[in-house]
Amino acid sequence: MPVEVLQQAAAEMTDWRGSGMGVMEMSHRGKEFIGIYEQAVADLRALLAIPSEFRILFMQGGGIAENAIVPLNLSRAGRVDVAVTGSWSQKSAAEAQRYCSVNVACDASAQDFRDVPSPAQWRLSADASYVHVCTNETIHGVEFHELPDLRALGSNAPLVIDFSSHVLSRPVDWSRVGLAFGGAQKNIGPAGVTLVVVREDLIGHALPICPSAFDYATVAKHDSMYNTPPTFGIYMAGLIFQWIQRQGGVAALQARNIAKAQLLYDFLDQSAFFENRVSPAWRSRMNVPFFLKDESRNEAFLAGAKARGLLQLKGHKSVGGMRASIYNAMPLEGVQALVDYLREFEKEQA
Ligand SMILES: Cc1ncc(COP(=O)(O)O)c(C=O)c1O
């Protein structure tokens, strides 16, 4: 979270703009909160240039719940295609299987998810209800820098993207997307809000077993307030959207994110001591897993990092090693501080 946003939230915590109450104390049906909600939706639509035929929904349950909610709404109990490019899409495929038949369009597990087969090689079904892609695999550090163009690949199915961990880090080509979902807790705000952006023609086809609170038609009809929405999370998301505007918008953040990632990958690639193992064309600009070539130094590395205030660098338990998550709120100076530490640690060990 950007510090200035946390400070703003702290200043407004007990009395939101002279209303005499904090956001957590407001009715979600009152004019104050409705104003906060409408501003957040409008700001997000402008930031990501979301066309008018898409609805913006704020839901709950995170990306994990969307792994079920998407097939419950879109699969029509038929067949769906899933590109398995890391742990998150692997989970999505397993969950979708409970509601429909899943065709694994590609499976990069044999390459330890360090590379992705080119979409031109995917085995897409002729009759898929949708094609699921996780466009940034948070754990494996694999990112699609361009969305697959399904029409050019001979598929008429809508593309569903899980953009949880790089939403708002770059623009989205909505002409290629049917539905996008993402948990808030990376680039949007605190955990608890799930963003769903869905094309209107995909709404209204839920399976009869779909819970009402998860039926996109019900959620859209009630402007994300069929059940009490996560009001504080939506307010925080709105503050983040305004912070992004002040940074110059998503294109400005994209340029900054490219510079941040380049700085770190350039160091890792010339290092004799550290390495990133993802194929260069697929490297994530948000999550950079890296390894010490001598893994017996891992604990010493983490202790030294902590002493400098460089926190949460331990890699995901399924991958090991280290991982630097350099989301939107991480400034270039933060990445520079990490690179300085990596350089010094390497020199010390030589
Ligand atoms: C790409 C991706 N998808 C889905 C999830 C699951 O999100 P949640 O824990 O909010 O359900 C995560 C969480 O880190 C993620 O990174």
The ligand as an SDF file (V2000), in Angstrom:
LIG
                    3D

 16 16  0  0  0  0  0  0  0  0999 V2000
   -3.0420  -15.0990   -9.4720 C   0  0  0  0  0  0  0  0  0  0  0  0
   -3.8070  -15.4340   -8.2360 C   0  0  0  0  0  0  0  0  0  0  0  0
   -5.0190  -16.0010   -8.3580 N   0  0  0  0  0  0  0  0  0  0  0  0
   -5.7520  -16.3060   -7.2820 C   0  0  0  0  0  0  0  0  0  0  0  0
   -5.2970  -16.0590   -6.0040 C   0  0  0  0  0  0  0  0  0  0  0  0
   -6.1350  -16.4310   -4.8300 C   0  0  0  0  0  0  0  0  0  0  0  0
   -6.6080  -15.3010   -4.2420 O   0  0  0  0  0  0  0  0  0  0  0  0
   -7.3790  -15.3120   -2.8480 P   0  0  0  0  0  0  0  0  0  0  0  0
   -6.4270  -15.8360   -1.8260 O   0  0  0  0  0  0  0  0  0  0  0  0
   -7.7260  -13.8840   -2.6550 O   0  0  0  0  0  0  0  0  0  0  0  0
   -8.5900  -16.1760   -3.0040 O   0  0  0  0  0  0  0  0  0  0  0  0
   -4.0370  -15.4700   -5.8280 C   0  0  0  0  0  0  0  0  0  0  0  0
   -3.5250  -15.1890   -4.4720 C   0  0  0  0  0  0  0  0  0  0  0  0
   -2.4080  -14.8360   -4.2400 O   0  0  0  0  0  0  0  0  0  0  0  0
   -3.2810  -15.1550   -6.9700 C   0  0  0  0  0  0  0  0  0  0  0  0
   -2.0650  -14.5990   -6.8440 O   0  0  0  0  0  0  0  0  0  0  0  0
  1  2  1  0
  2  3  1  0
  2 15  2  0
  3  4  2  0
  4  5  1  0
  5  6  1  0
  5 12  2  0
  6  7  1  0
  7  8  1  0
  8  9  2  0
  8 10  1  0
  8 11  1  0
 12 13  1  0
 12 15  1  0
 13 14  2  0
 15 16  1  0
M  END
$$$$
